């Protein structure tokens, strides 16, 4: 076990320091919050099962028997919980001999930032590995999170993957695809896009697409 001693804080044992910095930076916002439904659990894992509904109701002619449809369970997703933990040990001498009284407090702040960052990294990994074909990242349907061939019971395959890198055309196509999403029996689910999440490298591209006040051309008309 690593133990923090006075050797790691030599400068803080003598007078003359104007400031101590490096652990009081701002923390990243909880960027995972709008991307996940967060629930509590007291089990080692949780499971969710897809229940297929009914197809579009058919027309019944007079005197004919009513059509009886069927429904069933489909694939299951399992969420296995993990424990994220970290600690630090520091000698009594390192605390007592510190002339600035900041060792314990600053390390506690650093610990808080480390734990908060772990949550964001775990959440981001779901999306960063969303294109991986490894079985480690496959969803309940056996496909990556972002795939062009998510299987359904009666609606063929569906795509939730952008056709190209972020652009106005690609964004428009994605919005259309979202609105056309169907359930396993082929019924539209009324999906609508509510937010756009991009990596820092694309922040200016996204800003130009969403907030440009330049005139645009649509169908030969200037708007």
C-alpha positions in Angstrom: 0.0 0.0 0.0 1.3 3.4 -1.0 1.6 5.8 2.0 2.1 9.5 1.6 5.0 10.8 3.8 6.8 14.0 4.3 9.1 13.1 1.4 6.2 13.9 -1.0 5.6 17.3 0.6 9.1 18.6 1.2 8.4 22.2 0.1 5.4 22.4 2.4 7.6 21.7 5.5 9.5 25.0 5.2 8.3 28.6 5.1 8.3 30.7 2.0 5.6 29.2 -0.3 3.3 31.7 -1.9 0.8 29.2 -3.1 0.1 25.5 -3.5 -1.9 24.5 -6.6 -2.8 21.6 -8.8 -5.8 20.0 -7.0 -8.3 22.7 -7.0 -9.3 22.7 -10.6 -12.9 22.8 -11.7 -14.6 19.4 -12.1 -16.3 18.4 -15.3 -20.1 18.7 -15.3 -22.1 15.5 -15.0 -22.2 15.1 -18.8 -23.7 11.6 -18.4 -26.9 12.9 -16.8 -28.9 13.5 -20.0 -27.6 10.4 -21.6 -28.6 7.8 -19.0 -31.5 6.8 -16.8 -30.0 6.5 -13.4 -31.7 4.1 -11.0 -30.8 2.6 -7.6 -30.3 -1.1 -7.1 -29.6 -3.4 -4.2 -28.7 -6.4 -6.3 -25.5 -7.6 -8.0 -27.1 -7.2 -11.4 -30.3 -6.0 -13.0 -32.0 -7.4 -16.1 -34.3 -5.8 -18.7 -36.3 -7.9 -21.2 -37.8 -6.7 -24.4 -41.6 -7.4 -24.7 -42.9 -7.4 -28.3 -46.3 -5.7 -28.7 -48.9 -6.2 -31.3 -48.9 -5.4 -35.0 -51.3 -3.0 -36.7 -54.9 -4.0 -36.2 -56.4 -5.4 -39.4 -59.8 -4.7 -40.8 -62.5 -7.3 -39.9 -65.2 -8.0 -42.4 -68.7 -8.6 -41.2 -69.2 -12.1 -39.8 -65.5 -12.9 -39.9 -63.6 -14.0 -36.8 -61.6 -11.5 -34.9 -57.8 -11.8 -35.6 -55.9 -12.8 -32.5 -52.3 -11.6 -32.4 -49.5 -12.9 -30.2 -46.8 -11.2 -28.1 -43.8 -12.6 -26.4 -40.5 -11.8 -24.7 -37.5 -11.2 -26.9 -33.9 -10.5 -25.9 -32.7 -9.6 -22.4 -30.0 -7.1 -21.3 -28.1 -7.6 -18.1 -26.4 -4.8 -16.2 -23.7 -6.0 -13.8 -22.7 -3.6 -11.1 -19.1 -2.5 -10.5 -17.6 -0.9 -7.4 -15.4 2.1 -8.0 -13.2 2.8 -5.0 -10.0 4.7 -4.1 -8.3 5.8 -0.9 -5.0 7.4 0.3 -3.0 7.0 3.4 -0.9 9.7 4.9 1.4 9.7 7.9 0.7 11.7 11.0 4.0 13.5 10.6 3.2 14.6 7.1 0.1 16.3 8.5 1.6 17.7 11.7 4.7 19.1 10.1 3.0 20.7 7.1 3.3 24.5 7.7 0.3 25.4 5.5 -2.3 22.9 6.9 -3.4 22.0 3.4 -2.1 18.4 2.9 -5.2 16.5 4.0 -7.7 19.0 2.6 -6.1 19.2 -0.8 -5.7 15.5 -1.2 -9.4 15.0 -0.2 -10.3 17.5 -3.0 -8.2 15.6 -5.4 -9.9 12.4 -4.4 -13.3 13.9 -5.1 -12.2 14.9 -8.6 -10.8 11.4 -9.2 -14.0 9.7 -8.2 -16.2 12.1 -10.2 -13.9 11.6 -13.3 -14.3 7.8 -13.0 -18.1 8.2 -13.3 -17.7 10.3 -16.5 -15.1 7.9 -18.0 -17.4 4.9 -17.4 -20.3 6.6 -19.0 -18.3 7.8 -22.0 -17.0 4.3 -22.6 -20.5 3.2 -23.4 -20.5 5.6 -26.4 -16.8 5.4 -27.2 -17.2 1.7 -27.7 -20.6 2.0 -29.4 -19.1 1.1 -32.7 -17.0 -1.9 -31.5 -18.0 -5.3 -32.9 -16.5 -7.0 -29.8 -19.0 -9.2 -27.9 -17.9 -7.3 -24.8 -19.8 -4.2 -26.0 -22.7 -5.9 -27.7 -26.2 -5.0 -26.7 -29.1 -7.4 -25.9 -29.8 -7.9 -29.6 -26.2 -8.9 -30.2 -25.3 -5.7 -32.1 -23.1 -2.7 -31.2 -24.9 0.3 -29.7 -24.5 2.1 -33.1 -25.3 -0.3 -35.9 -27.0 -0.2 -39.2 -28.7 -3.6 -38.7 -30.5 -3.8 -35.4 -32.9 -6.8 -35.8 -36.6 -6.6 -35.1 -39.3 -9.3 -35.0 -41.4 -8.0 -37.9 -39.9 -4.7 -39.0 -36.7 -5.9 -40.6 -33.5 -4.2 -39.5 -33.1 -0.6 -38.4 -30.2 1.7 -38.2 -29.3 4.2 -35.5 -26.0 5.1 -36.9 -25.1 8.3 -38.8 -24.2 7.8 -42.4 -21.2 10.1 -42.2 -19.3 12.5 -40.0 -21.1 15.5 -38.5 -22.4 17.8 -41.2 -25.7 19.5 -41.9 -26.7 16.8 -44.3 -25.7 14.0 -41.9 -27.6 15.7 -39.1 -30.8 16.0 -41.2 -30.6 12.4 -42.2 -30.1 11.3 -38.6 -33.2 13.4 -37.5 -35.3 11.7 -40.2 -34.1 8.2 -39.2 -34.9 8.9 -35.5 -38.5 10.0 -36.4 -38.9 6.8 -38.5 -37.9 4.4 -35.7 -40.3 1.5 -35.2 -40.9 -1.1 -32.6 -40.5 -4.8 -33.1 -43.9 -5.1 -34.7 -43.4 -2.3 -37.2 -45.3 0.5 -35.3 -43.7 4.0 -35.2 -42.7 4.8 -31.6 -42.9 8.6 -31.9 -39.1 9.1 -31.4 -37.8 12.6 -31.6 -34.3 14.0 -31.2 -33.9 16.1 -28.0 -30.2 17.0 -27.9 -26.9 16.8 -29.8 -23.8 15.4 -28.0 -20.4 15.8 -29.7 -16.7 15.5 -28.7 -14.8 18.7 -28.1 -13.2 18.4 -31.5 -16.5 19.0 -33.2 -17.9 21.8 -31.0 -17.3 24.5 -33.6 -18.8 22.3 -36.4 -21.9 21.8 -34.4 -22.1 25.5 -33.5 -22.0 26.5 -37.2 -24.7 23.9 -38.1 -27.1 24.8 -35.2 -26.6 28.5 -34.8 -25.4 30.0 -38.1 -27.4 33.0 -39.1 -26.3 32.9 -42.7 -29.0 32.6 -45.4 -29.8 29.1 -46.5 -31.2 27.8 -49.8 -34.1 25.3 -49.8 -35.9 24.3 -53.0 -34.6 27.3 -54.9 -35.8 29.7 -52.3 -33.6 31.9 -50.2 -34.5 31.9 -46.4 
